[in-house]
Amino acid sequence: MPRPVVEVRAPQPGDVEQLVANMRDQDVAEVRAAGRDDLAAVVHESIAMSQLCWTVTVDGELACILGLSVQGTVLAPIGVPWMLGTPLVPANRRPLAKLTPRYIERMLQAAPHLVNFVHARNTVAVHWLKKVGFHLRPATPHGPRGELFHLFEMHHV
């Protein structure tokens, strides 16, 4: 079986629509649990707020869009990493996992402290975050609907 061709590029017109049309159910549930129902608006806003942003394709099909918004101050920047994906992400976890350290390192160079929240029911994302070295705190109610989220974080060492 041939290896999938994984490509990483800047987001292009049409990427948001492709992502929203094929978004993983757990990612849709996470966005809604955070109090947002307009998926396209969330992705457009996330891209617009990101200092780093990439679209990942597998065999030419959109797998995910991820990015990093840098907040805080010049002396104490805090990076907010995010990723929303399609079923191609769990279906291609090995080739995608090989890319992960390179992009986490680029995020840590932009902001030495990465932090965000992940929906406790987003088991694929929770597992991946642990596997790539993020520390997850116990789930607590978060957002306007009070659903359980884990705060996750990583510090540059």
Wavefront OBJ file of the C-alpha trace (Angstrom):
o trace
v 0.000 0.000 0.000
v 1.558 3.344 -0.997
v 2.304 5.896 1.675
v -0.081 8.830 1.763
v 1.295 12.099 0.443
v 1.068 14.686 3.225
v 1.528 18.331 2.293
v 1.544 21.425 4.501
v 0.790 24.822 2.999
v -0.731 28.195 3.781
v -4.536 28.263 3.847
v -6.080 29.009 0.469
v -9.532 30.139 -0.680
v -11.972 27.268 -0.320
v -10.096 25.554 2.532
v -12.501 26.770 5.222
v -15.512 25.549 3.267
v -13.888 22.135 2.688
v -13.034 21.836 6.368
v -16.492 22.831 7.581
v -18.191 20.440 5.123
v -16.110 17.496 6.393
v -15.249 18.415 10.009
v -14.936 15.571 12.504
v -18.001 15.198 14.716
v -15.871 15.639 17.867
v -14.462 18.927 16.574
v -17.964 20.169 15.711
v -19.134 19.223 19.214
v -16.130 21.023 20.753
v -16.814 24.264 18.864
v -20.466 24.128 19.878
v -19.601 23.314 23.509
v -17.484 26.470 23.494
v -20.627 28.411 22.620
v -20.121 28.857 18.884
v -22.504 27.509 16.250
v -21.207 29.152 13.052
v -18.345 26.794 12.201
v -17.159 28.760 9.174
v -16.974 31.980 11.215
v -14.922 30.203 13.897
v -12.411 28.907 11.348
v -12.161 32.244 9.501
v -11.635 34.089 12.821
v -9.062 31.548 13.991
v -7.068 31.925 10.775
v -7.301 35.735 10.914
v -6.050 35.820 14.526
v -3.155 33.414 13.919
v 0.433 34.491 13.473
v 1.205 30.955 12.250
v -1.314 28.946 10.244
v -1.216 25.874 8.015
v -3.517 23.685 5.968
v -2.574 20.006 5.882
v -3.663 17.778 3.012
v -3.420 14.024 2.594
v -3.331 12.818 -0.991
v -4.692 16.216 -2.024
v -7.668 16.134 0.381
v -7.920 18.633 3.223
v -7.158 16.914 6.548
v -6.972 19.870 8.932
v -6.211 23.511 9.482
v -4.111 24.475 12.475
v -2.558 27.595 13.807
v -1.199 29.644 16.638
v -2.534 32.909 17.976
v 0.005 34.780 20.103
v -1.369 36.751 23.031
v 0.111 38.167 26.211
v 2.935 40.706 26.033
v 6.181 41.062 24.103
v 8.079 39.975 27.218
v 5.662 37.173 28.106
v 3.971 35.883 24.943
v 1.411 33.124 25.317
v 0.620 30.960 22.337
v -2.861 29.598 21.787
v -2.561 26.569 19.482
v -5.631 25.245 17.705
v -6.511 22.596 15.160
v -9.749 21.536 13.506
v -9.800 18.471 11.320
v -11.627 15.997 9.181
v -11.776 12.195 9.561
v -8.512 12.102 7.572
v -6.668 13.124 10.757
v -7.328 9.949 12.798
v -7.192 7.841 9.616
v -3.646 9.111 8.933
v -2.355 9.565 12.446
v 1.102 8.063 11.800
v 2.206 10.228 8.877
v 0.684 13.283 10.552
v 2.389 12.475 13.857
v 5.781 12.599 12.116
v 5.145 16.259 11.249
v 3.935 17.238 14.703
v 7.251 17.920 16.505
v 8.399 20.325 13.766
v 5.243 22.430 14.015
v 5.101 22.382 17.810
v 8.705 23.609 17.827
v 7.788 26.459 15.471
v 4.926 27.382 17.803
v 7.207 27.294 20.848
v 9.687 29.579 19.063
v 6.883 32.102 18.566
v 5.626 31.756 22.158
v 7.442 29.684 24.804
v 4.202 28.928 26.663
v 1.387 27.230 24.734
v -2.066 26.971 26.307
v -5.659 26.309 25.246
v -8.707 24.204 26.118
v -9.880 20.898 24.645
v -13.375 19.468 25.057
v -13.183 16.469 27.392
v -15.314 14.438 24.962
v -12.894 15.078 22.096
v -11.087 11.833 22.847
v -8.989 11.823 19.663
v -7.635 15.312 20.423
v -7.130 14.536 24.135
v -5.128 11.406 23.273
v -3.050 13.228 20.629
v -2.272 16.173 22.943
v -0.996 13.798 25.631
v 1.015 11.784 23.129
v 2.829 14.834 21.734
v 3.766 16.106 25.205
v 1.116 18.574 26.318
v 0.177 18.551 29.993
v -3.597 18.274 30.495
v -5.240 19.473 33.667
v -8.348 17.742 35.024
v -11.519 18.673 33.146
v -13.579 21.504 34.598
v -16.717 23.303 33.405
v -15.835 25.927 30.806
v -17.661 28.101 28.328
v -21.225 29.344 28.265
v -22.703 25.831 28.297
v -20.642 24.638 31.260
v -19.328 21.575 29.438
v -16.145 19.891 30.624
v -12.868 21.018 29.078
v -9.235 20.242 29.877
v -6.774 23.107 29.933
v -3.691 21.908 28.068
v -0.272 23.499 28.033
v 3.366 23.120 27.126
v 6.426 25.176 28.055
v 9.589 25.538 26.006
v 12.454 23.934 27.901
l 1 2 3 4 5 6 7 8 9 10 11 12 13 14 15 16 17 18 19 20 21 22 23 24 25 26 27 28 29 30 31 32 33 34 35 36 37 38 39 40 41 42 43 44 45 46 47 48 49 50 51 52 53 54 55 56 57 58 59 60 61 62 63 64 65 66 67 68 69 70 71 72 73 74 75 76 77 78 79 80 81 82 83 84 85 86 87 88 89 90 91 92 93 94 95 96 97 98 99 100 101 102 103 104 105 106 107 108 109 110 111 112 113 114 115 116 117 118 119 120 121 122 123 124 125 126 127 128 129 130 131 132 133 134 135 136 137 138 139 140 141 142 143 144 145 146 147 148 149 150 151 152 153 154 155 156 157
